[in-house]
Amino acid sequence: MEDSKYLTVTDLNYYITQKFKNDPYLHKVFLQGELSNFRYRRNSHQYFSLKDEKSKINVVMFRSHFDQVKFKPEEGMKVYLIGYVSVYGPQGTYQFYAEKMEPAGIGALYEQMKQLQTKLANEGLFAQEHKKPLPRFPDHIAVVTSASGAVIHDILVTVNRRFPHAQVDLFPAQVQGDRAADSLVAAMKQVAGYGEKYDVMIIGRGGGSLEDLWPFNEEAVVRQVYEMKMPVISSVGHETDTTLCDLVADARAATPTAAAEYATPNLTDELANIHQLQSSLLSSMQNIIRARREALNRINNSVIMREPARLYDEQAQTLDLLRERLVSSMSHLLERNRQNYQLLEQKIRGASPQKRIEQMLQQENFHYQKLVGSMKNIIREKHHHFAQAAQQLNDYSPLKTLDRGYVFVTNAQGKMVGEVDQIKTKDEIDLHFKDGNAKAVVKTIRRDDHDRQEK
């Protein structure tokens, strides 16, 4: 027989587990039923069953989820569960893994309370700045609760024990049932009708389920507590129970006895404090009187009291010193002003129009003399340059050459003849003498370099 076609138990359980995990309808399941085999395990996971008339299923609720449950589950209690279904492989059983739990029948009430709490919180009814401080020594205390319950009894006993001076008035109201909310509102309005008579009000009842405490979650009751002019102490249910009335009140007490303790001081402690304050006050007064008497004695025995003239000796000396400083300061001030006056006078004289005119005339004469001198120098230089140029022209003048018996020759076109190559035989030439001109005809030409004659 081949073993390969047979699955192991682990393989089969794994396959079934994957089927459960891949089924989207089993990822989030809402169940309702009765708790069965529930045994509370402190600081641990909870294992129990959920059943109805025909069947049951094993349930596991891990500690992290169970710590968020707001009530105490009990055997046989109907609950709502939210979670998922999976397989526990080691035992091959499927079970429900619960993530949330609420008691059946109050889930809607709880959701309604949460919605109302959010609404009123947004309006600021629970804000800390609206809380009124409790009076230190109340004369009149109003209590809104059931006339037949143990709440009023505990409050009266506590007040009489702690502060018998305070007067406690009961305003009876229904604290449970459909008409409880209206009864509570009517009782509080009756308290408000007395104006400022009551220094503080206590409202409350004993413990119970959410349905029993529901009147203290009604919007009308909560708003009426908020509108009360005097401070309000709420003592509804046990310490673990929280109602909207607790949130809106100025103070919350876990028990009626605690509410009465919040509302009243302890007379014994107050008397002890008064005696202690009296002793402290007497001691302080004695110390002050002693200190003042010693100060008075020091004053009576002081030198000033024996010689009053010394009171103003120092002031007289100070006066003389200040007088000298004043005179010195005035002298310095006058001298400084005199110097400033002289400086201003010099500036004014320096800026006089006549002075400016004289300065400008002097500048004009200076510039005129400078101009005349410059002109003379220029003329002198020009005369000198002219004489040099005339002497140079005279030195280079051909007339001086003619004075020595020389002549210069020009051809018929009037051009200077300086070489024999510029003329021919029979050409007419002009001879320029010192005192006149003469015409001549070239007969012969002789070049000095060839010693030849041309006829």
C-alpha positions in Angstrom: 0.0 0.0 0.0 1.4 3.4 -1.0 1.8 6.0 1.8 2.0 9.0 -0.6 -1.7 9.2 -1.2 -2.5 9.5 2.5 -2.4 12.9 4.3 -1.1 13.4 7.7 -3.4 14.9 10.3 -1.3 18.0 10.4 -1.6 18.4 6.7 -5.3 18.0 6.8 -5.7 20.5 9.7 -3.4 23.0 7.9 -5.6 22.6 4.7 -8.8 23.2 6.7 -7.1 26.2 8.5 -6.3 27.8 5.1 -9.9 27.3 4.0 -11.1 29.2 7.1 -8.6 32.0 6.6 -9.4 32.4 2.9 -13.2 32.5 3.5 -14.1 36.3 3.5 -17.3 35.6 5.4 -15.4 34.3 8.4 -13.0 37.3 8.8 -15.5 39.4 10.7 -18.5 37.6 12.3 -21.2 39.1 14.6 -22.5 36.5 17.1 -25.1 36.6 19.9 -25.8 34.1 22.6 -25.4 33.1 26.2 -22.1 32.7 28.0 -21.4 29.1 29.0 -18.6 27.6 31.0 -17.3 31.1 31.8 -14.7 31.2 34.6 -12.9 34.5 35.0 -9.1 34.1 34.8 -7.2 37.1 36.2 -4.5 38.5 33.9 -5.0 35.8 31.4 -6.8 34.8 28.2 -10.5 33.9 28.6 -11.9 30.5 27.4 -15.6 29.9 27.3 -18.5 28.8 25.1 -21.3 30.7 23.4 -24.6 28.8 23.0 -28.2 29.2 22.0 -31.2 26.8 22.2 -29.7 24.3 19.7 -25.9 24.5 19.6 -22.8 26.1 21.0 -19.3 27.1 19.9 -16.0 27.4 21.7 -14.7 30.9 22.2 -11.3 32.4 22.9 -10.8 36.0 23.9 -7.2 37.1 24.3 -6.2 39.3 27.2 -5.5 42.4 25.1 -9.1 42.3 23.9 -10.7 41.3 27.2 -9.1 44.2 29.0 -11.2 46.5 26.9 -14.5 45.0 28.0 -16.5 47.7 30.0 -18.6 45.2 32.1 -18.2 42.1 34.1 -19.3 39.0 32.2 -21.2 36.3 34.1 -22.4 32.8 33.5 -25.6 32.7 31.5 -25.4 36.4 30.4 -26.6 37.2 26.9 -23.8 39.0 25.0 -22.9 40.3 21.6 -19.5 39.1 20.2 -17.5 40.4 17.2 -14.6 38.4 15.9 -13.5 35.7 13.4 -13.6 31.9 13.0 -10.4 29.8 12.6 -9.0 26.4 13.4 -6.9 25.4 16.3 -4.6 23.0 14.6 -3.2 21.0 17.5 -6.7 19.7 18.4 -8.3 19.9 15.0 -11.2 22.0 16.3 -12.6 25.2 15.0 -13.4 28.0 17.4 -14.5 31.6 17.6 -11.9 34.3 18.4 -13.7 37.2 20.1 -12.3 40.7 19.7 -15.2 42.7 21.2 -18.0 41.9 23.7 -21.1 43.8 24.8 -24.0 42.8 26.9 -27.0 42.0 24.8 -29.9 44.3 25.2 -27.9 47.3 26.2 -25.7 47.7 23.1 -28.1 50.2 21.6 -28.3 52.1 24.9 -24.5 52.2 25.1 -24.2 53.5 21.6 -26.9 56.1 22.2 -25.1 57.3 25.3 -21.8 57.6 23.4 -23.5 59.7 20.7 -25.1 62.0 23.2 -21.8 62.3 25.1 -20.1 63.4 21.9 -22.9 65.9 21.1 -22.8 67.5 24.6 -19.0 67.5 24.7 -18.9 69.4 21.5 -21.3 72.0 23.1 -18.8 72.4 26.0 -21.0 70.9 28.8 -18.2 68.8 30.1 -15.5 71.5 29.8 -13.4 72.0 32.9 -13.7 75.8 32.8 -17.5 75.5 33.5 -16.9 73.6 36.7 -17.9 75.5 39.8 -15.8 75.2 43.1 -17.5 73.6 46.1 -18.3 75.8 49.1 -16.0 75.5 52.1 -18.8 75.9 54.7 -22.3 75.2 53.3 -25.3 76.2 55.2 -28.0 74.4 53.1 -27.5 71.3 51.1 -30.2 70.0 48.6 -30.3 66.3 47.9 -32.1 64.9 44.8 -32.6 61.1 45.2 -35.1 58.5 46.1 -36.8 59.0 49.5 -36.8 55.3 50.2 -33.2 54.4 49.2 -30.1 54.2 51.3 -28.6 57.2 49.6 -30.3 59.9 51.7 -29.7 57.9 54.9 -25.9 57.7 54.2 -25.8 61.4 53.3 -27.7 62.5 56.5 -25.5 60.3 58.7 -22.3 61.6 57.2 -23.4 65.3 57.3 -24.5 65.1 60.9 -21.2 63.5 61.8 -18.9 65.9 60.0 -20.8 69.2 59.9 -24.1 69.2 61.9 -24.5 72.9 61.2 -25.5 72.3 57.6 -29.2 71.7 56.9 -30.0 68.9 54.5 -33.2 69.1 52.5 -34.4 66.1 50.5 -36.1 66.6 47.1 -37.5 63.2 46.4 -37.5 61.9 42.8 -37.8 58.6 41.0 -34.3 57.3 40.1 -35.3 54.3 37.9 -37.9 53.7 35.3 -39.5 55.4 32.3 -40.6 58.5 34.4 -37.4 58.8 36.3 -35.9 61.5 34.0 -38.9 63.8 34.2 -39.0 63.3 38.0 -35.3 64.2 38.3 -35.7 67.3 36.2 -38.7 68.4 38.2 -36.9 68.0 41.5 -33.9 70.0 40.3 -36.1 72.8 39.0 -37.8 72.8 42.4 -34.3 73.3 44.0 -33.5 76.0 41.5 -36.7 77.8 42.5 -35.3 78.6 45.9 -32.7 80.9 44.3 -29.5 81.2 46.2 -30.7 79.4 49.3 -28.8 76.2 48.7 -25.0 76.3 48.6 -24.5 72.8 47.0 -26.7 70.1 45.5 -26.1 66.3 45.6 -27.8 64.1 43.0 -27.5 60.3 42.9 -28.6 56.8 43.5 -27.2 53.3 44.3 -25.6 50.9 41.8 -27.3 49.0 39.1 -27.1 47.9 35.5 -26.9 50.4 32.6 -30.7 50.2 32.2 -31.2 51.0 35.9 -28.8 54.0 35.6 -30.2 55.2 32.3 -32.2 58.1 33.6 -29.0 59.8 34.6 -27.9 59.6 30.9 -31.0 61.4 29.6 -30.3 64.6 27.8 -32.9 66.6 29.8 -31.3 65.5 33.1 -27.8 66.3 32.0 -28.7 69.8 30.7 -30.6 70.5 33.9 -27.6 69.6 36.0 -25.5 72.0 33.8 -27.9 74.8 34.3 -28.0 74.7 38.1 -26.6 77.8 39.7 -25.0 76.1 42.7 -22.3 73.5 42.5 -23.5 69.9 41.9 -22.0 66.7 43.2 -23.0 63.5 41.3 -23.0 60.1 43.1 -24.6 57.7 40.6 -23.9 54.0 40.9 -20.6 52.5 41.9 -17.1 53.8 41.2 -16.9 51.8 38.0 -20.2 53.2 36.7 -19.9 56.4 34.7 -23.0 58.4 33.6 -23.3 61.6 31.7 -24.6 63.2 34.9 -21.2 62.4 36.4 -19.4 64.1 33.6 -21.4 67.3 33.6 -21.5 67.7 37.4 -18.9 69.9 39.2 -17.6 67.0 41.2 -18.2 63.3 41.2 -18.2 61.0 44.2 -18.0 57.2 44.2 -20.5 56.8 47.0 -23.2 58.9 48.8 -20.9 59.0 51.8 -18.1 60.4 49.6 -20.5 62.9 48.2 -21.5 64.2 51.7 -17.7 64.4 52.6 -17.1 66.5 49.5 -20.0 68.8 50.4 -19.1 69.4 54.0 -15.9 70.0 56.0 -14.9 67.9 59.0 -16.0 70.0 62.0 -13.4 68.3 64.2 -10.6 69.1 61.8 -11.9 72.6 61.2 -12.0 73.3 65.0 -8.5 72.0 65.4 -7.4 74.2 62.5 -9.1 77.2 64.1 -7.3 76.5 67.4 -4.0 76.1 65.6 -4.7 79.4 63.7 -5.6 81.1 66.9 -2.3 80.0 68.5 -0.4 81.1 65.4 -2.2 84.4 65.4 -1.5 85.0 69.1 2.1 84.1 68.6 2.4 86.3 65.6 0.8 89.3 67.4 3.1 88.8 70.4 6.1 88.7 68.1 5.0 91.8 66.3 4.3 93.7 69.6 7.7 92.6 70.9 9.5 93.7 67.7 7.6 97.1 67.7 8.4 97.7 71.4 12.1 97.0 70.8 12.1 99.3 67.8 10.4 102.0 69.9 13.0 101.6 72.6 15.8 101.9 70.1 14.2 105.1 68.7 13.8 106.6 72.2 17.4 105.7 73.1 18.8 107.0 69.8 21.1 110.0 69.6 18.7 111.8 67.4 15.9 111.7 70.0 18.4 113.1 72.6 19.8 115.7 70.2 17.0 116.6 67.7 19.3 119.2 66.0 21.2 116.3 64.5 18.2 115.5 62.4 18.9 118.4 60.1 22.7 118.7 60.5 23.3 116.4 57.6 20.5 118.0 55.6 22.1 121.5 56.2 25.4 120.3 55.0 23.8 118.7 52.0 22.0 122.0 51.3 25.4 123.9 51.4 26.9 121.4 49.1 24.0 121.6 46.7 24.2 125.5 46.8 27.9 125.4 45.9 27.2 123.0 43.1 24.4 125.3 41.8 26.6 128.4 41.8 29.4 126.5 40.1 27.0 125.1 37.5 25.6 128.5 36.8 29.1 130.0 36.5 30.1 127.3 34.1 26.9 127.7 32.2 27.3 131.5 31.8 31.0 131.1 30.8 30.0 128.5 28.2 27.2 130.7 26.9 29.7 133.7 26.7 32.1 131.7 24.7 29.4 130.5 22.4 28.3 134.2 21.9 31.8 135.2 21.0 32.1 132.4 18.5 28.8 133.3 16.9 29.8 137.0 16.8 33.0 136.1 15.0 31.1 133.9 12.6 28.7 136.7 11.9 31.5 139.2 11.3 33.3 136.8 9.1 30.1 136.4 7.1 29.5 140.2 6.7 28.7 141.4 3.1 31.2 144.3 3.4 33.9 141.8 4.4 32.9 139.7 1.5 33.1 142.6 -0.9 36.5 143.7 0.3 37.7 140.1 -0.1 36.3 139.9 -3.6 37.9 143.3 -4.6 41.2 142.1 -3.2 40.9 138.9 -5.2 39.9 140.9 -8.3 43.0 143.2 -8.0 45.2 140.2 -7.4 43.8 138.5 -10.5 44.1 141.7 -12.5 47.8 142.2 -11.5 48.4 138.6 -12.3 46.7 139.0 -15.8 48.8 142.1 -16.6 52.0 140.4 -15.6 51.0 137.4 -17.7 50.3 139.6 -20.7 53.6 141.4 -20.4 55.5 138.1 -20.2 53.6 136.8 -23.2 54.4 140.0 -25.3 58.0 139.9 -24.1 58.3 136.3 -25.2 56.6 137.0 -28.6 59.0 140.0 -29.2 61.9 137.7 -28.4 60.7 134.9 -30.7 60.0 137.5 -33.5 63.5 139.0 -33.2 65.0 135.5 -33.5 62.8 134.6 -36.5 63.7 137.9 -38.2 67.4 137.4 -37.6 67.1 133.8 -38.9 65.2 135.0 -42.0 67.8 137.7 -42.5 70.6 135.2 -42.2 68.9 132.9 -44.9 67.9 135.8 -47.2 69.3 135.6 -50.8 69.5 139.4 -50.8 72.5 139.3 -48.4 74.2 137.0 -51.0 73.5 139.6 -53.7 75.0 142.3 -51.6 78.3 140.4 -51.8 78.2 140.7 -55.7 76.4 137.5 -56.5 73.4 137.1 -58.9 70.8 134.4 -59.3 69.4 133.2 -62.7 65.9 132.3 -63.7 64.8 130.9 -67.1 62.0 132.2 -69.3 59.4 130.5 -67.1 60.7 132.2 -64.0 62.2 129.1 -62.4 65.4 129.2 -60.6 68.4 127.9 -62.6 70.9 126.3 -60.4 72.6 123.8 -62.8 73.8 124.0 -66.4 71.7 121.1 -67.4 68.6 123.4 -66.9 69.6 125.7 -69.8 70.6 125.4 -73.4 72.5 127.6 -75.8 70.6 130.5 -77.1 68.1 130.3 -74.2 67.2 133.7 -72.7 67.8 134.0 -69.1 67.2 136.6 -66.4 70.0 137.8 -64.2 68.9 139.1 -60.9 71.3 141.7 -59.4 71.2 143.5 -56.1 69.7 146.6 -57.6 68.0 145.2 -60.8 67.6 142.6 -63.5 69.2 142.0 -66.9 68.5 139.7 -69.8 71.1 137.6 -71.5 71.4 134.9 -74.2 73.3 131.7 -73.5 76.2 131.4 -75.9 78.2 128.6 -74.5 77.7 126.0 -71.7 80.6 124.5 -69.9 80.5 121.7 -67.4 83.2 121.7 -64.8 83.4 117.9 -64.7 84.2 117.5 -68.5 86.0 120.6 -69.5 83.9 120.7 -72.8 82.3 123.7 -74.5 79.4 123.7 -76.7 78.8 126.4 -79.3 
